């Protein structure tokens, strides 16, 4: 690989034997080189195809240093195995930028607030939240710094985001807030606390996330509900009356907060999920709900 230009001492633009341009990251990789000089490939810890998005991101993290690069790699190695996710090049750079900012904030004694739904992340995304706690512990051990607990929230957002290539971090935060609101509506309407460890709860979370991603990016909205047999929705209204009434409240909430309109197939699937998540699992795989409404036992 031959050197093209320097981003900073630890990031450079290079070209390989086939003429493909790469952004490479490594300790001292960009130091003291001139155009067309061969680079020391043993220093490379991460490489990205030099698409415009990656170059712009590198430009925004020009102050990235050896410590940040090493910590980012350690965190990704831990989380990737735990959550069975792969961080894209862009997500790696975003996380590196976040960790670098974490270090600077902590050195300066500055703490970001957790936001209104910080405490809910543990319930909505328990695996990602647990991984974030372990990642923060790893960062503290490696740096000998004490980070505020609020950092767990922001790391959790990054790990949730890594599980979906389509969503950006700000969209993940928006989706998390909307999910929080949906859960609150269900718990209030049924007068019960849902069990975040249950199989049905986790299946519901998966459905809600995919549903929200679809609406956020307007995937398939033109045909949504066009193939649904209307009699199926009518059956849901009668058989799962309370669940359907809850879905109508959810629809009003999503319309006000995000401008989304529930299609008939959305109402059918949400009704089924609401009914399941508020009832004990018949085959015994779920723990029993803390309260089962008398009219839907």
C-alpha positions in Angstrom: 0.0 0.0 0.0 1.2 3.5 -0.9 0.6 6.7 1.1 -1.7 9.3 -0.4 -2.4 11.8 2.3 -2.5 12.2 6.1 -5.7 12.7 8.2 -3.7 12.7 11.4 -0.9 10.7 12.9 -3.1 7.7 13.3 -5.3 7.8 10.2 -4.3 8.1 6.5 -5.6 7.6 3.0 -3.7 5.0 1.0 -3.9 3.0 -2.2 -3.4 -0.7 -2.7 -1.8 -2.6 -5.7 -5.2 -2.7 -7.5 -5.7 1.1 -7.2 -8.4 0.9 -4.6 -8.2 3.7 -2.0 -8.5 2.8 1.7 -8.7 4.7 4.9 -6.4 3.0 7.3 -6.1 3.5 11.1 -3.2 2.5 13.3 -0.8 4.0 15.8 1.5 6.4 13.9 0.3 5.2 10.5 0.1 8.7 9.1 3.3 10.2 10.6 6.2 11.3 8.4 5.0 9.8 5.1 5.2 11.5 1.7 2.9 10.7 -1.3 3.7 7.3 -2.8 5.7 6.2 0.1 5.0 2.5 1.2 3.3 2.3 4.5 4.0 -0.1 7.4 1.0 -2.4 7.0 1.8 -4.1 10.4 0.6 -0.9 12.1 -2.9 -1.1 10.5 -5.6 -2.0 13.1 -8.6 -1.1 11.0 -9.2 -0.4 7.3 -12.2 1.0 5.4 -12.8 1.4 1.7 -12.5 5.1 1.1 -16.1 6.0 0.3 -17.1 9.6 0.9 -19.0 8.8 4.1 -16.0 7.2 5.8 -13.6 10.1 4.7 -16.1 12.7 6.1 -16.2 10.7 9.4 -12.4 10.5 9.6 -12.3 14.3 9.1 -14.6 14.7 12.1 -12.3 12.7 14.4 -8.9 14.2 13.5 -7.9 14.2 17.1 -8.3 10.4 17.5 -5.3 9.0 19.4 -3.7 5.6 20.1 -5.6 5.1 23.4 -9.0 5.7 21.7 -8.3 3.3 18.9 -7.2 0.6 21.2 -10.2 1.1 23.6 -12.7 1.1 20.6 -11.2 -2.2 19.4 -11.4 -3.7 22.8 -15.1 -2.7 23.3 -16.1 -3.9 19.8 -14.4 -7.3 20.5 -16.4 -7.6 23.7 -19.7 -6.5 22.4 -19.6 -8.3 19.0 -19.2 -11.7 20.7 -21.8 -10.9 23.4 -24.5 -9.6 21.0 -23.5 -11.5 17.8 -23.4 -8.3 15.9 -20.9 -6.8 13.4 -20.0 -3.1 13.5 -19.9 -1.5 10.1 -17.0 0.8 9.2 -19.1 3.8 9.9 -20.4 2.5 13.2 -16.8 1.8 14.3 -15.8 5.4 13.5 -18.9 6.8 15.3 -18.1 4.7 18.4 -14.5 5.7 18.3 -15.6 9.4 18.2 -18.0 8.8 21.1 -15.3 7.1 23.3 -12.9 9.9 22.5 -15.5 12.4 23.6 -16.2 10.3 26.7 -12.5 10.5 27.7 -12.4 14.2 27.2 -15.7 14.8 29.1 -14.5 12.7 32.1 -11.1 14.5 32.2 -13.0 17.8 32.3 -15.6 16.6 34.8 -18.5 17.1 32.4 -21.5 14.8 32.5 -24.3 14.4 29.9 -27.8 13.8 31.2 -29.4 10.4 30.5 -32.5 11.8 28.9 -36.1 11.0 29.9 -36.0 7.3 28.8 -32.5 6.4 30.2 -33.9 4.2 32.9 -36.2 2.4 30.4 -33.3 1.1 28.3 -32.6 -1.7 30.8 -36.1 -3.0 30.4 -36.5 -2.5 26.6 -33.0 -3.6 25.6 -31.7 -5.7 28.5 -28.9 -7.5 26.4 -27.5 -4.3 24.9 -27.8 -2.5 28.3 -25.9 -5.3 30.0 -23.2 -5.2 27.3 -22.9 -1.5 27.8 -22.4 -1.9 31.5 -19.6 -4.4 30.9 -18.1 -2.2 28.2 -18.0 0.7 30.6 -16.4 -1.5 33.3 -13.8 -2.5 30.7 -13.1 1.1 29.8 -12.7 2.0 33.5 -10.2 -0.8 34.0 -8.2 0.1 30.9 -8.1 3.9 31.6 -8.2 4.0 35.4 -10.9 6.6 35.1 -14.3 6.7 36.7 -17.0 7.3 34.2 -20.6 8.5 35.2 -23.3 5.9 35.0 -25.0 8.0 32.3 -22.4 6.7 29.8 -24.1 3.3 30.0 -27.1 4.9 28.3 -25.2 6.3 25.3 -23.1 3.1 24.8 -26.4 1.2 24.8 -27.7 3.3 22.0 -24.6 2.6 20.0 -25.0 -1.2 20.6 -28.7 -1.1 19.6 -27.7 0.8 16.5 -25.1 -1.8 15.6 -27.8 -4.5 15.3 -29.4 -2.7 12.4 -27.5 -1.3 9.4 -30.5 0.8 8.3 -30.9 2.9 11.4 -28.8 5.8 12.4 -28.1 6.6 16.1 -30.5 9.5 16.2 -33.2 7.3 14.7 -32.5 4.6 17.3 -33.0 7.2 20.1 -36.3 8.2 18.5 -37.4 4.6 18.1 -36.5 3.9 21.7 -38.6 6.8 23.0 -41.5 5.7 20.9 -41.2 2.1 22.2 -41.1 3.5 25.7 -44.4 5.3 25.1 -46.0 2.2 23.6 -45.1 0.1 26.6 -46.4 2.8 29.0 -49.8 2.8 27.2 -50.0 -1.0 27.5 -49.1 -1.1 31.1 -51.4 1.7 32.0 -54.4 0.3 30.0 -53.9 -3.2 31.6 -52.9 -2.0 35.0 -49.9 -4.4 35.0 -46.1 -4.4 34.7 -44.8 -6.4 31.7 -42.0 -8.9 32.2 -39.0 -7.8 30.1 -37.4 -11.3 30.6 -40.3 -13.1 28.9 -40.1 -14.6 25.5 -43.3 -12.8 24.3 -41.9 -9.4 25.5 -38.7 -9.9 23.5 -40.7 -11.0 20.5 -42.9 -7.9 20.8 -39.8 -5.7 21.0 -38.4 -7.2 17.8 -41.8 -6.6 16.1 -42.0 -3.0 17.3 -38.5 -2.2 16.2 -39.0 -3.6 12.7 -42.4 -1.9 12.5 -40.9 1.4 13.4 -37.9 1.1 11.1 -40.4 0.3 8.3 -42.5 3.4 9.0 -39.4 5.6 9.7 -38.0 4.8 6.3 -41.3 4.4 4.5 -40.5 0.8 3.5 -43.4 -0.8 1.7 -46.0 1.7 2.9 -47.6 2.0 -0.6 -48.8 -1.6 -0.4 -49.2 -2.0 3.4 -52.4 -3.8 4.2 -53.6 -4.2 0.6 -53.7 -8.0 0.8 -55.3 -8.2 4.2 -58.6 -10.0 4.5 -60.9 -7.4 6.3 -62.6 -10.2 8.1 -59.4 -10.9 10.0 -59.3 -7.5 11.5 -63.0 -7.7 12.4 -62.2 -11.0 14.1 -59.4 -9.4 16.1 -61.8 -6.6 17.3 -64.2 -9.2 18.7 -61.9 -11.9 20.0 -59.3 -9.5 21.5 -61.4 -6.5 22.3 -59.2 -5.0 25.0 -56.0 -5.6 23.1 -57.5 -3.9 20.0 -58.7 -0.9 22.1 -55.1 -0.6 23.4 -53.8 -0.7 19.8 -56.2 2.2 18.9 -54.6 4.2 21.7 -51.1 3.2 20.4 -52.2 4.4 17.0 -53.3 7.8 18.3 -50.0 8.1 20.2 -47.9 7.3 17.1 -49.9 9.6 15.0 -49.3 12.5 17.4 -45.6 11.7 18.0 -44.4 10.6 14.6 -47.2 11.3 12.1 -47.6 7.6 11.4 -51.0 6.0 10.5 -51.6 2.4 11.4 -52.6 0.3 8.5 -55.0 -2.6 8.9 -52.2 -5.2 9.0 -50.4 -3.1 11.6 -53.5 -3.2 13.8 -53.8 -7.0 13.4 -50.3 -7.9 14.3 -50.1 -5.3 17.1 -53.3 -6.6 18.5 -51.9 -10.2 18.6 -48.7 -9.0 20.2 -50.4 -6.9 22.8 -52.6 -9.9 23.7 -49.7 -12.3 23.9 -47.5 -9.9 25.9 -50.2 -9.3 28.5 -50.9 -13.0 29.1 -49.0 -15.9 30.7 -47.3 -18.2 28.3 -49.4 -21.4 27.9 -46.5 -23.7 27.4 -44.6 -22.5 30.5 -41.7 -20.9 28.6 -42.5 -17.4 30.0 -42.6 -16.3 33.6 -46.1 -15.5 34.8 -47.2 -11.9 34.4 -47.5 -9.9 37.6 -51.2 -9.3 37.0 -53.7 -10.8 34.6 -56.9 -8.8 33.9 -60.0 -10.8 34.8 -61.7 -10.1 31.5 -59.0 -11.6 29.4 -57.8 -14.6 31.3 
